[in-house]
Structure formats: C-alpha cells, structure tokens
C-alpha cells in the first residue's frame, strides 16, 4: 500500500495507520520533501523518491548528499527504497543534457533511463543494495523502450512496471496491457501496478486488471490488443492516488472525456492531472492540460498557463480552448 506524505500532519496520520494495521506492507512516497524520510522511515517498509523532485529543496546541496540521507535513514529502519523515475518529471539537468537524444515518438526515454542508472550508481557507491527501480510514462512505447534499455544494462536490479496516467477504462487497461505483455514476455519486471482513473471505491479494478494480465502472460494468452496509434484524441489522466487533494478531480476527468468526444478525429492530447506534484510538469507536453488543486483547476495550453478556475467553471474554459485548437488544425490541413 503506497501512501503519499507531504508534511508533518501526514506523518502523524501515517503513524496511526501503522498502529492500526501493523501487518501491512507500507510504502511511502516522499513527494518533493526528501527530508521527511527521517520521520516516516520508522513506520514503513519502503520509501519511494523521484530523482526529478530532489532539486525542489536545498537546491545548493549535491544530489548525492540528499540520496545519502535517504539511504542512511532507510538502512537505520530496515527499509527498502524505490527509485521512481517519471518521464514527465525527470531532473531538469538530466533532461537538458539528453534533449534531442531520442526520436520524437519516444522523446525523453534516454534522460529517464540515464537518471535511473545514475541513482543506481549513487546507491551502489553508498553500499545500499535494497532498492528497486521504476521508469514510467503515460505512453506504453516509452515504458517498453525505457525498461528494456535499463534491463539490458542492469539486469540484476528489480524493476517495478507501470504505465502512469494511463487514463480511464477501457483505454487505460489497453495501454497498460500493451506495455506489460511486451515486457513480461521478455522476462522484464518483478512487480507492477495498473494505474487507472477511477472513483476511490472502485480502485480494486486496478488490482483485478493487473492479475488478469499476469495470468494471461503466464498462460501464453496474448490478447489481440489494438495497435497503439498516436493519432486522434488522446486523453491522459492520472490514477487518483493518495496525492489527490480533491476527489472532484475524478469526476472532472470523466466529464473531460465525455465533453471532448467530438474531437476524437483530431491529433490532440488532453492531460488531466490530480495533484501539484506531477501536474505542472506532466501537462507541459499536452496540447491542453489541467492540474487540480484543492479548490481550483489550473488550465494550460502547452506550457502556457491560462489561469486557475473553480471546478464547476473549468470545463467550459477547456472547451473554448479545444475549439480554438481544432479551428487552427482545420486551417492548416490541406483540403
């Protein structure tokens, strides 16, 4: 069970969770504040940090020192570590270094893999060996390519698989199955997570989908999944995890899907993100992006911020922008 922790109040709740279910296997997501590891490590079995978020605090301190602090606390409390790299939130320095290193359809994969390898080297040098790695993206092609590359270089390191922000049913399971079938059939992957945008009471569907995919691959039942086509409307939405600050985000994601159906034939990507941690960065590559806070939804067109709107007003604003993009595409499309 993964729990997101962002402040001391969250830590107090985490201690209460541990006290009530001492047998649970708890993983804590450190989000942007790596220093909280000292407070949370006594209560969990594993800590997860994103290398791309370490620069948010104490920007003058070397990354190695921050990782050393995490590893020291993890070792003192018998915790494992997950190095969780997301293609959409790679360390800015790493992203700049490998900008243009990939073909457009898998842009960012080299930076993601190199970031993961760098942090493995740091942990190895520190003598910390109880770690796993995850490299996720909303595009199954990037997930396949990134994990395949990493496994060819460091096959001994356990990999946690996932297609993050896979979206809603049924598309989310289709994207996930495409990646998992390709990777698991090659012997790549040790644990996995299916990430779907669902009402909280239906999150069990993620587990059900994951078990079904594993059973099918194990039995050699490879389903005839549609070829992943990057044409037409593509809606990316995150899996309503513990970082979401307003459950209204889930309803908004479904409303966005319903409202935008008329744009299905246009090459447009709409990203709906549920938190401020990944939201700002992971909407940059979308034509239209929404990242949700407790009371307002931030609307973006590419990297341009258009404003923050109440949940009950943002859909109309989004449609206005979507119509504008469609008109632009019509104007440049040959008759």
N, C-alpha and C positions, 0 to 999 in steps of 0.2 A: 504494500500500500504506500503510494507516494503522497507526501504532504508538503505543501509549499509553506515556507517560513520567511517572513519579511521584516519582523520586528519583535521586540521583547514580549509583547502581548501574545503573539503567535507561539512563542516558546513556552509560555505558561500553559497554553492550551495543549501543546504537544506533550508536555509532561503529564497532563491529565489523561490524554489518550493512552499514553504508555501505561499509566497506572491502572486504567480500566481494562485494557487488553494486553497484558504482559506477554502473551504468546504471539502477538502479531509481528510480522516481518516489516518493519517500517523503514522507508527511505525518505530522507528529507531533501527537498530542493532548496538550495541556498539562495536562488534568485540572484540579486545583484549585491547582496551584503555577505561577502565571504566570511567576515569576522564573526558572524553568528554561529559558525561551526563550533566554537568553544562552548556555547550554551546548549546547542542541540545534540551534539555527539553523545552525551550520556544517555540519551533517550531513544536512540535509533540504531539500526543495524547497518545502514549505509547512508552516505551523504553524496549528493549529486551536485556538481558545479559545472557551469557553462564557461569554457575558456573565454568566450566572447564577452562575458559580463564582468570579468575581473578588473577591467580598466575603470569601472564606474567609481570605485572608491580608492583613495590613496593613490592617485594617478602617478605620483613620482616614485612609488615603490616598485621594484622589479617584479615581474610576474612570477619568477621563480620563488621569491620570498613569500608571496601570497600562497602559492601551491604548497610550499614547505609548511606553512602554518596549518593549512587544511590537513595535510598528511600527518603532521605531528598530533593534531587533535584526534584524527581518526585512529591512529595507532594507539594512542593512550586509552581509547574507549572501545577498542576491538571492533572498529567499524571498517567496512569496505568503502570504496569510492567508485562512483561512476563519472567518467569524463564525458559529459554530454555536449556534443558539438551540433549546432543547428546551422544549416547552410545560410539561413537568412539572418543570423546574428553572429557571424564569425568576427573574431578580433579585427578591428579596423586596420591595424598594421598588417596583419596576415592577408586580409582582403586586398589591400593596396599592393602588396608585394606580388600577389599572383593574379592581379587583374589582367584579364585577357588571355589567361593560360588555357582556357577551355573553349570548345566550340559553343556557340550561343545556346544550344539546347541543353547543355549541362554546365552552364556558367556557374562558377563558384565551387565546383566539386574539388578542384585542386587545393584551394585555400582551406576547405573543410578538412580534407584528409591530412594536409600538412600540419594544420593546427592540432589535430588529434595525435599525430605522430610526435610533434614537439612536446606535448604534455606527457605522453608516454615516456619519452626520454627523460623529462624532468623527474617524474616519479621513480623511474628506474635508478637515476643518479642518487635520489634521496633514499634508496633502499626500500621503497614502499612497493609491494608487489600485489596487494589485494585490491586490484582495480579492474574495471571493465570499461568498455568504450561504446558510445553510441554516436552515430552520424545520421542525422535525419533531415528530411526536406519534404515539402508537400508534393514534389514531382517524383514519381517512382523511378524514373530514369536516373535521377541524381542519387537516389538511395541505392539503387543497384550498382551504379558505377563507383560510388564512394566506398561502399562496403567491400566490393570486390577488390578494388585497389588496395585498401587497407589490409585485407586478409592475405593478399599476396606478399605483403611486406612483413607483417607481424601476425602470422597465423596462430601463434600461441596465446594471443590476447583474446579473452571472451568478448563477443560482440552482442550488444542489445539492439535489436532491429525495430524500426518503426517508420511509418510514413506519417509525419506530423502534419497537423492541419489537413487531414485527408478529406474532411468535409462531412456531408450528410449521407444518409442511405439513399439509394444503393451505391452511388458513385464512390463514396469513401471506402467501402469494402472492395470494390473493383480495383481501385488504385493500390490498396494495400495488398490484395492478393497477387497482383502483377509483380510487385517487388518481392514478396515473401516466397512465391513459387520459384522465382529465378534464383534467389539466394539460398533458401533452404535446400533446394535440389542440388546445389553445389557444395553443400556441407558448410555453408557460411551462416552463422548465427547461433547463439546459445540461449537467449531469452528474447521475447518480443512483446510488443504492445500494439494493439489496434486502437487508433485514436479517431473517434467519431464525434461529431457534434450531435449531442443527444440531451434530452431532459435528464436531470440528475437521477430520477427514479428509473431510467432505462439504461443506465451505464453498464448494466450486466450484458447488454448486447455486444459490447466490445469483447468481453471475455468469450462469449459464445462464438463470435466470428473468428477470433484467434484460434480457439480449439478446433474449429471446423477446418481451417486452413492447414493446421498442423496435421490433423488426421488425414486429410486428403493427400498431402505431400508424402506422408509416411506410407500410405497405401498405394502410391503411384497414381492417384486420381487427380490428374491435372485438368482443371475445368477449362472449357473453351471461353476464356475471357476476351472481351473486346480488345483489339489492339489499342494501345494508348495513343490517342490522336490529340495533338495540341492545336486543334482548330476548333472554332466555335467558342461559345461562352464557357468559361472555367471559373467555378466558384470555389475558393479556398476558405475553409473555416476551421478554427482550432477546436480541440476536443473538450471544451468546457471543463478544464481541470481545476485544481484547488486554487489557482491564481485568479480565477474569475471573481470579480468584485461585485457583480450584479447579475443575477440569474436571468434578467431580461435580455441579456446577450443571446441566450439560446433561442428565444422567440424571435429576436431580430434576425438571426441567421436564417431561420426558416422563412420569414417574411421577405428577406432579400432574394432568396431562391425563387419564391413564388412571384414576386414583383418583376424580376428580371427575365422571366421565361421568354418574353417576346424578343429578347436579344440573343437567342440560342444560336443563330447562324453567324454571329459576328465574333471575330477573334478578340475577345475582351476578357480580362481576368479581374474578378472582384474578390478582394480578400476581406474577411470578417474575423477580426481578432478579439479575444475576450479579455486581454489584460494589458497593462502598461509596460510589462517586462519585455515581451516579444513583439507587441503590437506595433510600436513606431517603426522598428527596423524591418519587420517582416511584411509590412504593407508597401514598402518602397518600390518593389518590383511589379506591383499590381497596377493596372490602369486606374482602378478605383479601390481605395482601402478604407476600412472602418476599424478603429480600435477603441474598445469600450472601457470607460471608467465607471465609477460607482453611480454617477448621475448623468454624465454626458458621453456622447459618442463623437470621437474625433474623425472627421472626414478628410480624406486626402485624394488628390489626383496625381498619381505617380508619387514623387517625393514632395510635392507642393501641399502644404497644409491649408485646407479651405475653411476650417473653423470647427468649433465644438457645439453640438446640438443636443437637445433633450432626446431621449429615446423615441418619443412619440412624434418627433419632427424630422428626424434624420432621413427616414425612408424617402420622403418627398424630395429632399435635397439630393439624395443619391440618384433618384430617377432623373432629375433635371440634368445632372452631370452625365449620366448614362446616355440620355438622349443626345446631348452635345457630342459625345464621342461617336455615337452612331452616325450623326449627320456629317461629322468630319470624315469618317470612313467612306460614307456614300460619295462624298465629294471627290475623293481621290481614287475611287475604284473605277476602272475603265468600263465604259458602257458595253 
